Amino acid sequence: MLLTDKVAVIHGAGGSIGAAATRVFAREGARLFLTGRTSPRLEAAASVARDLGADVSVAVVDAMDQAAVDRHVDEVTDAAGRIDVALNAVGFDHVQGLAIGDTSLADYLHPVTGYLQTNFVTAKAVARPMIAQESGVILTISTPGARLTGRGLIGNAAQSAGLEGFSRALAGELGPAGVRVVCVRPHAMADALETSYTRQMFGRTAEASGTDFDEWMDGLVRMTLLGRLPTLDEVAEYLAFAASDRAGSMTGVISNLTAGALVD
């Protein structure tokens, strides 16, 4: 198994990507510490992981709150002695699809400050034990908006490009201590629409462009070389690989999981 004896903290474990990663990490042998803001969704993810034989602990933690995240990291290290993997899978709704003239400053900044704050907070917290133990993997999640252009992407583009830059810089800072940083950039996942905020967000985006929702989603598919969008399972499987010793020389990378919507 890829993650046998690894201690993994997953922020946003109740969300679509977080829950998928929880299941795969559990199958691969990790000891899991799950956090999020909604207890029922966390418990649902934990139940699946326990059915797979994983040792799972759950805590309601606001991943925007440095003091709360620091306390949780201390609790994890007290209980497990170390943290080998930290995944920030926190996501939240934000405005897309509007021209700059129709976008307020608050709506523009909401994803920028939100995603960059939570990733800074969680990375800063886990960096302490990882530096001390001279090993660890920090996983972040971006979007194709970092490289795409067009109407209505301005806030998403700024936050995604910022997060990718943050991940590269963090890899350079922590690399000498043996800590790896991998940023994963998936495209929209159709099988996440019913379990996350994305259906509502994409629905508003389609409406703003005067396009039927299904037609708008078909447009995303037509952008890809594979003629399909990635799946949650594919993203979770890659996250497990990137967290494992098999990817031990991988750091400072932006992993393209867009099914060919972007070509590096």
C-alpha positions in Angstrom: 0.0 0.0 0.0 1.2 3.5 -0.9 0.7 5.2 2.5 1.2 2.5 5.1 2.2 4.0 8.4 1.8 7.6 7.1 0.0 10.1 9.2 -2.2 12.3 7.0 -4.1 15.5 7.9 -6.9 16.4 5.4 -8.5 19.8 5.7 -11.9 20.0 3.9 -12.3 16.3 4.3 -16.1 16.6 4.0 -16.0 18.1 0.5 -15.9 16.2 -2.8 -12.2 16.1 -3.3 -11.5 15.7 0.4 -13.9 12.8 0.9 -12.5 11.1 -2.2 -8.9 11.5 -1.0 -10.0 10.3 2.5 -11.2 7.0 0.9 -8.2 6.4 -1.2 -5.7 7.4 1.6 -7.6 5.0 3.9 -7.3 2.2 1.4 -3.6 2.9 1.0 -3.0 2.5 4.7 -2.8 6.0 6.1 -3.7 7.0 9.6 -6.2 9.9 9.1 -7.0 13.1 10.9 -9.9 14.7 9.2 -11.0 18.3 9.6 -13.7 20.6 8.3 -16.5 22.9 9.4 -19.4 20.5 9.0 -19.5 17.5 11.4 -22.0 15.4 9.5 -20.0 15.4 6.3 -16.8 14.7 8.1 -18.4 11.8 9.9 -19.7 10.4 6.6 -16.2 10.5 5.2 -14.7 9.0 8.3 -17.3 6.2 8.3 -16.2 5.1 4.8 -12.5 5.2 5.8 -13.2 3.2 8.9 -15.0 0.6 6.9 -11.7 0.3 4.9 -9.8 -0.4 8.1 -8.3 3.0 8.7 -7.6 4.6 12.0 -9.5 7.9 11.8 -9.9 10.9 14.0 -12.3 13.8 13.3 -12.3 17.4 14.4 -14.3 20.4 13.5 -11.7 23.1 12.6 -11.9 26.4 10.8 -9.1 26.2 8.2 -9.0 30.0 8.0 -8.1 30.3 11.7 -4.4 30.0 12.4 -4.8 29.5 16.1 -7.4 26.7 15.6 -5.3 25.0 13.0 -2.2 25.2 15.1 -4.0 23.7 18.1 -5.2 20.8 15.9 -1.7 20.2 14.5 -0.4 20.0 18.1 -3.1 17.5 18.9 -2.2 15.4 16.0 1.5 15.4 16.8 0.7 14.6 20.4 -1.4 11.6 19.3 0.6 10.3 16.4 4.1 11.7 16.9 4.4 13.2 13.4 2.6 14.5 10.3 3.7 12.9 7.0 1.0 14.3 4.7 -1.1 17.5 4.7 -3.8 18.0 2.1 -5.8 21.3 1.9 -9.0 20.4 0.0 -11.0 23.3 1.3 -13.3 24.8 -1.3 -16.0 27.5 -1.3 -18.5 29.1 -3.7 -17.4 32.3 -5.4 -18.5 34.5 -8.3 -17.5 33.5 -11.9 -18.8 34.4 -15.3 -19.2 38.1 -14.9 -17.3 40.8 -16.8 -15.0 43.0 -14.7 -17.5 45.9 -15.0 -20.1 43.7 -13.3 -17.8 42.3 -10.6 -17.5 44.0 -7.3 -14.1 44.3 -5.5 -15.5 42.1 -2.7 -16.5 39.3 -5.2 -13.1 39.5 -6.9 -11.2 39.3 -3.7 -13.3 36.6 -2.0 -11.6 33.6 -3.7 -8.2 35.3 -3.7 -8.0 36.0 0.0 -10.0 32.9 0.9 -7.9 30.3 -0.9 -4.6 31.9 -0.3 -5.4 32.4 3.4 -6.5 28.9 4.1 -3.5 27.4 2.3 -1.1 29.7 4.1 -2.7 28.9 7.5 -2.6 25.1 7.0 0.9 25.0 5.4 2.4 27.2 8.1 0.9 25.0 10.8 2.2 21.6 9.4 5.6 23.1 8.4 6.6 23.2 12.1 6.5 19.4 12.7 7.6 18.6 9.2 10.7 20.7 9.4 11.5 19.2 12.8 11.2 15.6 11.5 12.9 16.6 8.2 10.2 15.0 6.0 6.7 15.5 4.9 4.4 16.3 1.9 2.1 19.3 1.6 -0.6 19.0 -1.1 -2.5 22.0 -2.5 -5.2 22.1 -5.2 -5.5 24.7 -7.9 -7.7 25.1 -11.0 -7.2 25.5 -14.8 -8.1 29.2 -14.2 -4.4 29.8 -13.5 -3.6 29.3 -17.2 -6.9 30.0 -19.0 -8.2 33.4 -20.2 -11.6 34.8 -21.0 -14.6 36.6 -19.6 -15.6 35.9 -16.1 -12.5 34.2 -14.8 -10.7 37.1 -13.2 -11.1 36.2 -9.5 -10.6 32.5 -10.1 -7.6 33.1 -12.3 -6.0 35.4 -9.7 -6.5 32.9 -6.8 -5.3 29.9 -8.8 -2.2 31.5 -10.2 -1.5 32.9 -6.7 -1.8 29.5 -5.1 0.4 27.9 -7.7 3.0 30.6 -7.1 2.7 30.1 -3.3 3.2 26.3 -3.8 6.3 26.8 -5.9 7.8 29.2 -3.4 6.9 27.0 -0.4 8.6 24.1 -2.1 11.8 26.1 -2.4 11.6 27.2 1.2 10.9 23.8 2.7 12.9 21.6 0.3 16.2 21.9 2.3 14.4 20.4 5.3 13.2 17.4 3.2 9.6 18.6 2.8 7.9 18.3 -0.6 5.1 20.5 -1.9 2.9 19.3 -4.8 0.1 21.4 -6.3 -2.5 19.5 -8.2 -4.5 21.2 -10.9 -7.6 19.2 -11.9 -10.4 20.5 -14.2 -14.1 20.5 -13.3 -15.2 17.0 -12.3 -18.8 16.1 -13.4 -19.1 13.5 -10.6 -18.5 16.3 -8.0 -21.5 18.4 -9.1 -24.0 16.8 -6.7 -21.8 16.9 -3.6 -20.2 20.3 -3.8 -20.9 24.0 -4.4 -19.8 23.7 -8.1 -23.2 23.0 -9.6 -24.6 26.2 -8.2 -21.5 28.2 -9.2 -21.3 26.7 -12.7 -25.0 27.2 -13.1 -24.7 30.9 -12.4 -21.8 31.1 -14.8 -23.7 29.3 -17.6 -26.7 31.6 -17.0 -24.5 34.7 -17.1 -23.2 33.6 -20.5 -26.8 32.9 -21.8 -26.0 29.1 -22.1 -27.9 26.1 -20.9 -26.1 24.3 -18.1 -25.7 21.0 -19.9 -24.5 22.8 -23.0 -22.0 24.8 -20.9 -20.7 21.6 -19.4 -20.4 20.0 -22.8 -18.3 23.0 -23.8 -15.8 22.2 -21.0 -15.6 18.6 -22.3 -14.9 19.8 -25.8 -11.9 21.8 -24.4 -10.2 18.6 -23.4 -7.9 16.3 -25.5 -9.4 13.2 -24.0 -13.0 14.2 -24.7 -14.0 14.0 -21.1 -13.4 15.6 -17.7 -11.3 14.1 -14.9 -13.1 12.1 -12.2 -12.8 12.5 -8.4 -11.3 9.0 -8.2 -8.5 10.0 -10.7 -7.7 13.1 -8.7 -7.7 11.2 -5.3 -5.5 8.4 -6.7 -3.0 10.9 -8.0 -3.0 12.7 -4.6 -2.2 9.4 -2.9 0.6 8.8 -5.3 2.1 12.3 -4.9 1.9 11.8 -1.1 3.8 8.5 -1.2 7.5 7.7 -1.2 7.1 6.6 -4.9 7.0 10.3 -5.7 9.9 11.1 -3.4 11.7 13.2 -6.0 8.6 15.3 -6.9 8.4 18.8 -5.5 7.6 22.3 -6.7 5.4 20.8 -9.4 2.0 21.8 -10.7 0.4 18.5 -11.7 -1.8 18.9 -14.8 -5.0 16.7 -14.3 -7.2 18.7 -16.8 -7.7 15.7 -19.2 -5.9 17.9 -21.8 -7.8 21.1 -21.4 -4.3 22.6 -20.8 -1.2 21.3 -22.4 2.2 21.9 -20.7 
